[in-house]
């Protein structure tokens, strides 16, 4: 009986996946704004691609695939059937590169199609807000085609695409975190003032202290484990510079002139940005090819030497999963979800993210002729977010996922191995400095241009 009800429920939602824009208004979709549902579904596509990439890179996956009769070249066979699948490409970093290449192409396609859409009356808005089943088929088709790309220089070239895209995405992540911290501080301060409840202030103070405590602890651990008395000069410079920059933005955020121009500016935002900066610093140092300055977390916890090489001088199997990669995925998921549902009143962030004030808020569902709640088309007069910029953001997210899952290792076409590289270190550090500069700009811009609206 339960299975029948489940099948009926799936069948009732199938039309929601196959129809056009009004399909999103069908009863099986949540009672919310059309724009919010669309962004959530596209984010779900990105999440599905991420899950597939994670599965493909799991240790031992190739061994399990080779056990399938008649599937992998060189694996178990069935008499009379040729094994045609190259499992070296289906798993490992090659599969992640191809999966993320497909997702990037998919979102770039919609970026180009949706350029210049002004409201939901544009015929292209119907494509943006519906036809989900066909979009899924397009993504699957691009993915299948990506696995037929010859090795050659594809992985090396796509690595540099990933580096540039990830650099931009890290900056966007920091912008979203700044916006989140501003909104967080504004809401809690408003609750405290309206309800005369000091618990909200205590909560803000507690989280601010926690962020600074974690950031300071990270600095101490960096100096202890990622520097050496006679080596690791770059790491010493990185840690010291970012520590100084975080102190600067913290002091600037509470200056009387800044507080007068921006009453909602404070240490909560600065503490969260400082903590994120320390994460990016840690992530950068873990890509240093000098293992003396970059001990793995496994070696720190279990006192195991992970820098040994094989007898022929080549590195042993790379470690795909580490703590900084997992933290990166968690932050990525949070920022992607927040970008889909955000409702910000920060004019600066809205301009940068190409969204309208309050565009991400939910609406009240309207009742259709069938008596079911339908989503609200809140874009008849104008779109609440830039369709093209949203897809550009997902393009960058796909590249960032690719680099995170492969630990920013650089493919070596001559040895078919993956190696850490200094360019990845400098890209991450540069993005952290640019992000700190952007946050500092949000603080001092109202003072430099008092005639402009920076609320």
Rosetta blueprint (number, residue, H / E / L):
1 X L
2 X H
3 X H
4 X H
5 X H
6 X H
7 X H
8 X H
9 X H
10 X H
11 X H
12 X H
13 X H
14 X H
15 X H
16 X H
17 X H
18 X H
19 X L
20 X L
21 X H
22 X H
23 X H
24 X H
25 X H
26 X L
27 X L
28 X L
29 X L
30 X L
31 X L
32 X L
33 X E
34 X H
35 X H
36 X H
37 X H
38 X H
39 X H
40 X H
41 X H
42 X H
43 X H
44 X H
45 X H
46 X H
47 X H
48 X H
49 X H
50 X H
51 X H
52 X H
53 X H
54 X H
55 X H
56 X H
57 X H
58 X L
59 X L
60 X L
61 X H
62 X H
63 X H
64 X H
65 X H
66 X H
67 X L
68 X L
69 X L
70 X L
71 X L
72 X E
73 X L
74 X L
75 X L
76 X L
77 X L
78 X E
79 X L
80 X L
81 X E
82 X L
83 X L
84 X L
85 X E
86 X L
87 X H
88 X H
89 X H
90 X H
91 X L
92 X H
93 X H
94 X H
95 X H
96 X H
97 X H
98 X H
99 X H
100 X H
101 X H
102 X H
103 X H
104 X H
105 X H
106 X H
107 X H
108 X H
109 X H
110 X H
111 X H
112 X H
113 X H
114 X L
115 X L
116 X L
117 X L
118 X L
119 X L
120 X L
121 X L
122 X L
123 X H
124 X H
125 X H
126 X H
127 X H
128 X H
129 X H
130 X L
131 X L
132 X H
133 X H
134 X H
135 X H
136 X H
137 X H
138 X H
139 X H
140 X H
141 X H
142 X H
143 X H
144 X H
145 X H
146 X H
147 X L
148 X L
149 X L
150 X L
151 X L
152 X L
153 X L
154 X H
155 X H
156 X H
157 X H
158 X H
159 X H
160 X H
161 X H
162 X H
163 X H
164 X H
165 X H
166 X H
167 X H
168 X H
169 X H
170 X H
171 X H
172 X H
173 X H
174 X H
175 X H
176 X H
177 X H
178 X H
179 X H
180 X H
181 X H
182 X H
183 X H
184 X H
185 X H
186 X H
187 X H
188 X H
189 X H
190 X H
191 X H
192 X H
193 X H
194 X H
195 X H
196 X L
197 X L
198 X L
199 X H
200 X H
201 X H
202 X H
203 X H
204 X H
205 X H
206 X H
207 X H
208 X H
209 X H
210 X H
211 X H
212 X H
213 X H
214 X H
215 X H
216 X H
217 X H
218 X H
219 X H
220 X H
221 X H
222 X H
223 X H
224 X H
225 X H
226 X L
227 X L
228 X E
229 X L
230 X L
231 X E
232 X L
233 X H
234 X H
235 X H
236 X H
237 X H
238 X H
239 X H
240 X H
241 X H
242 X H
243 X H
244 X H
245 X H
246 X H
247 X H
248 X H
249 X H
250 X H
251 X H
252 X H
253 X H
254 X L
255 X L
256 X H
257 X H
258 X H
259 X H
260 X H
261 X H
262 X L
263 X L
264 X L
265 X L
266 X L
267 X H
268 X H
269 X H
270 X H
271 X H
272 X H
273 X H
274 X H
275 X H
276 X H
277 X H
278 X H
279 X H
280 X H
281 X H
282 X H
283 X H
284 X H
285 X H
286 X L
287 X L
288 X L
289 X L
290 X L
291 X L
292 X L
293 X L
294 X L
295 X L
296 X L
297 X H
298 X H
299 X H
300 X H
301 X H
302 X H
303 X L
304 X L
305 X L
306 X L
307 X L
308 X L
309 X E
310 X L
311 X L
312 X L
313 X L
314 X L
315 X E
316 X L
317 X L
318 X L
319 X L
320 X L
321 X L
322 X L
323 X H
324 X H
325 X H
326 X H
327 X H
328 X H
329 X H
330 X H
331 X H
332 X H
333 X H
334 X H
335 X H
336 X H
337 X H
338 X H
339 X H
340 X H
341 X H
342 X L
343 X L
344 X L
345 X L
346 X L
347 X H
348 X H
349 X H
350 X H
351 X H
352 X H
353 X H
354 X L
355 X E
356 X L
357 X L
358 X L
359 X L
360 X L
361 X L
362 X L
363 X L
364 X L
365 X L
366 X E
367 X E
368 X L
369 X L
370 X L
371 X L
372 X L
373 X E
374 X E
375 X L
376 X E
377 X L
378 X L
379 X L
380 X L
381 X L
382 X L
383 X L
384 X L
385 X E
386 X L
387 X H
388 X H
389 X H
390 X H
391 X H
392 X H
393 X H
394 X H
395 X H
396 X H
397 X H
398 X H
399 X H
400 X H
401 X H
402 X H
403 X H
404 X H
405 X H
406 X L
407 X L
408 X L
409 X L
410 X E
411 X E
412 X E
413 X L
414 X L
415 X L
416 X L
417 X E
418 X E
419 X E
420 X L
421 X L
422 X H
423 X H
424 X H
425 X H
426 X H
427 X H
428 X H
429 X H
430 X H
431 X H
432 X H
433 X H
434 X H
435 X H
436 X H
437 X H
438 X H
439 X H
440 X H
441 X H
442 X H
443 X H
444 X H
445 X H
446 X H
447 X H
448 X H
449 X L
450 X L
451 X L
452 X L
453 X L
454 X L
455 X L
